[in-house]
Amino acid sequence: MWLVAGLLLGGVGLSFLTSFHTQLHGHIATSVLGVFAAAWLVAMAARGYGSSLVWTLFGLDISLSVGTATLAYKGFFSPAAQIRSTMPRLIGATGMALTELAPRGSVRVNGEVWSAVSLSGEIPVGSEIHVASVKGIHLEVMNVIGGELPRGFFELDSELADKRRALNEDLGTQ
């Protein structure tokens, strides 16, 4: 009986500690394991193992499980938990190449340093760039030359051509 109780409570403790990395799924796992551990401890008390240690462990388990279930509930239903990404605001933003982009390098956009890939060939250090898209944690950028985005490469792909036209409209050129 004590071995199963120890394994269940150990699982609750371990899932609680890892839930800060796994977040919602870890919180749910902690809550579910906590319910099983609580039921096991009540069964132990009903079978005569009702020492103060069983009730202390029961209280600890309930506190941890209910607290973690509250975190899971808040994370699942709270509107504040919705991700507010800055990524859409990056598309169309201008910045500066911090390193040579041949084709990869670093750029500064909106005061933040980003890893970037050039869609318009090599871009020298200090050149003005325009963000065409966001791919994961990397920006796809184009060199702004004379107030206009370069032609040629973008017409090969209709989606890129549409992005180029839209960005040029934002820049006030054709």
C-alpha positions as CSV (number, residue, x, y, z in Angstrom):
1,M,0.0,0.0,0.0
2,W,2.7,2.4,1.0
3,L,4.7,1.6,-2.2
4,V,1.8,2.6,-4.5
5,A,1.1,5.7,-2.4
6,G,4.8,6.7,-2.7
7,L,4.8,6.1,-6.4
8,L,1.6,8.1,-6.9
9,L,2.8,11.0,-4.7
10,G,6.3,10.9,-6.4
11,G,4.5,11.1,-9.8
12,V,2.5,14.1,-8.5
13,G,5.6,15.8,-7.3
14,L,7.6,15.1,-10.5
15,S,4.8,16.1,-12.8
16,F,4.3,19.3,-10.8
17,L,8.0,20.2,-11.2
18,T,8.0,19.5,-14.9
19,S,4.7,21.3,-15.5
20,F,6.4,24.6,-15.4
21,H,8.2,23.5,-18.7
22,T,5.3,21.5,-20.2
23,Q,2.8,24.0,-19.0
24,L,-0.9,23.1,-19.6
25,H,-0.3,19.4,-20.3
26,G,1.9,19.1,-17.2
27,H,-0.7,20.9,-15.0
28,I,-3.4,18.5,-16.2
29,A,-1.2,15.5,-15.6
30,T,-0.4,16.7,-12.0
31,S,-4.1,17.2,-11.3
32,V,-5.1,13.7,-12.6
33,L,-2.3,12.0,-10.7
34,G,-3.3,14.0,-7.7
35,V,-6.8,12.7,-7.8
36,F,-5.6,9.1,-8.1
37,A,-3.2,9.7,-5.2
38,A,-5.9,11.2,-3.0
39,A,-8.2,8.3,-3.8
40,W,-5.5,5.8,-2.9
41,L,-4.7,7.6,0.4
42,V,-8.4,7.6,1.4
43,A,-8.5,3.9,0.6
44,M,-5.5,3.4,2.8
45,A,-7.2,5.3,5.6
46,A,-10.4,3.2,5.2
47,R,-8.3,0.0,5.5
48,G,-6.8,1.0,8.8
49,Y,-3.7,2.9,7.7
50,G,-5.2,6.1,9.1
51,S,-2.2,7.5,10.8
52,S,-1.5,11.2,10.9
53,L,1.1,10.6,8.1
54,V,-1.6,9.4,5.7
55,W,-3.7,12.5,6.4
56,T,-0.7,14.8,6.1
57,L,0.1,13.3,2.7
58,F,-3.5,13.6,1.7
59,G,-3.6,17.3,2.6
60,L,-0.3,17.9,0.7
61,D,-1.6,16.1,-2.3
62,I,-4.9,17.9,-2.4
63,S,-3.2,21.3,-2.0
64,L,-0.8,20.6,-4.8
65,S,-3.4,19.1,-7.1
66,V,-6.0,21.8,-6.6
67,G,-3.4,24.5,-7.0
68,T,-2.2,23.0,-10.2
69,A,-5.7,22.4,-11.5
70,T,-6.3,26.1,-10.9
71,L,-3.3,27.0,-13.0
72,A,-4.5,24.6,-15.7
73,Y,-8.0,26.2,-15.6
74,K,-6.6,29.7,-15.8
75,G,-4.3,28.7,-18.7
76,F,-7.0,27.1,-20.6
77,F,-9.9,29.5,-20.2
78,S,-8.3,32.9,-19.4
79,P,-8.3,35.4,-22.3
80,A,-5.1,36.8,-20.9
81,A,-3.4,33.5,-21.7
82,Q,-4.0,34.0,-25.4
83,I,-0.7,34.6,-27.2
84,R,-0.4,38.1,-28.5
85,S,2.2,37.8,-31.1
86,T,4.2,40.7,-32.5
87,M,4.9,38.7,-35.7
88,P,2.1,40.3,-37.9
89,R,3.4,43.7,-37.0
90,L,6.9,42.8,-38.2
91,I,5.7,42.1,-41.8
92,G,6.3,45.3,-43.8
93,A,8.5,46.8,-41.1
94,T,11.8,48.4,-42.0
95,G,15.1,47.8,-40.3
96,M,18.9,47.7,-40.8
97,A,21.3,44.9,-41.6
98,L,23.7,44.4,-38.7
99,T,25.7,41.9,-40.5
100,E,26.2,41.0,-44.2
101,L,23.2,38.9,-45.3
102,A,24.7,36.4,-47.7
103,P,21.9,35.1,-47.5
104,R,21.8,34.7,-43.7
105,G,22.7,37.3,-41.1
106,S,21.3,39.5,-38.4
107,V,19.1,42.6,-38.7
108,R,17.6,45.1,-36.3
109,V,13.8,45.7,-36.7
110,N,11.7,47.7,-34.2
111,G,14.7,47.8,-31.8
112,E,15.1,44.0,-31.7
113,V,17.9,41.9,-33.2
114,W,16.6,39.1,-35.4
115,S,18.1,36.3,-37.4
116,A,17.2,36.9,-41.1
117,V,17.4,35.4,-44.5
118,S,17.8,37.7,-47.6
119,L,15.3,37.2,-50.4
120,S,17.1,39.7,-52.6
121,G,20.6,38.4,-52.8
122,E,23.5,39.7,-50.7
123,I,22.7,42.7,-48.5
124,P,25.6,44.7,-47.1
125,V,26.0,45.8,-43.5
126,G,24.1,49.0,-42.7
127,S,21.6,48.6,-45.6
128,E,18.0,49.3,-45.1
129,I,15.8,46.2,-45.2
130,H,12.1,45.5,-45.4
131,V,10.5,42.4,-43.7
132,A,8.7,40.3,-46.2
133,S,7.6,37.4,-43.9
134,V,8.2,35.7,-40.7
135,K,9.3,32.0,-40.7
136,G,9.4,30.7,-37.2
137,I,12.1,32.8,-35.4
138,H,13.7,34.0,-38.6
139,L,12.7,37.0,-40.7
140,E,12.7,36.9,-44.5
141,V,13.9,40.3,-45.6
142,M,14.6,42.3,-48.8
143,N,17.0,45.1,-49.5
144,V,15.4,48.5,-50.1
145,I,17.3,50.1,-53.0
146,G,16.4,53.7,-53.9
147,G,13.1,53.4,-52.1
148,E,12.0,50.4,-54.1
149,L,12.2,46.7,-53.5
150,P,14.2,44.8,-56.1
151,R,12.5,43.1,-59.1
152,G,13.2,39.8,-60.9
153,F,13.4,37.0,-58.3
154,F,10.0,37.8,-56.9
155,E,8.2,37.4,-60.1
156,L,9.1,33.7,-60.2
157,D,6.8,33.1,-57.3
158,S,3.3,34.7,-57.5
159,E,3.1,34.9,-53.7
160,L,6.4,36.7,-53.4
161,A,5.4,39.0,-56.3
162,D,2.3,39.9,-54.4
163,K,4.3,40.6,-51.2
164,R,6.7,42.7,-53.2
165,R,3.8,44.7,-54.8
166,A,2.2,45.2,-51.3
167,L,5.5,46.3,-49.8
168,N,6.2,48.7,-52.6
169,E,2.8,50.2,-52.2
170,D,3.6,50.7,-48.5
171,L,6.8,52.4,-49.5
172,G,4.9,54.6,-51.9
173,T,6.5,53.3,-55.1
174,Q,5.4,50.9,-57.8
